[in-house]
Amino acid sequence: MFTFETTDEKEVRRFRIAQFNGKPATVNSGGLSVTGHVRSVRQTEAGAAARWSITLLPTSPNGNIGGLSRPNAASFAEDCH
C-alpha cells in the first residue's frame, strides 16, 4: 500500500471519483509515480488547513493489484453453461 497526504482539493476529488468508479489513479510524489486503485480517502482533523490522507493499492505493470492476479472472465463463463 502507498499512502500520502495532500491539501489539493482538486486532486482529492479526482481520487474520490477514481475510487467510486473502480478505476486506477496515478500520483506523482517526490519524483515517484505510483498507479493503483484507491483504497481510502480520509480527511485529517489536525491543523487549520484541510488535509487528506489517500491510500492506494499499487497496480503492477501486468495488471495485477497488489501482487494478486485478477480472475479470468473466461473461467467464469464455463460455469454459466
Buried (B, 14 or more C-beta within 10 A) or exposed (E): EBEBEBEEEEBBEBBBEBBEEEEBBEBEEEEEEBBBBBBBBEEEEEEEEEBBEBBBBBBEEEEEBEEEEEEEEEEEEEEEE
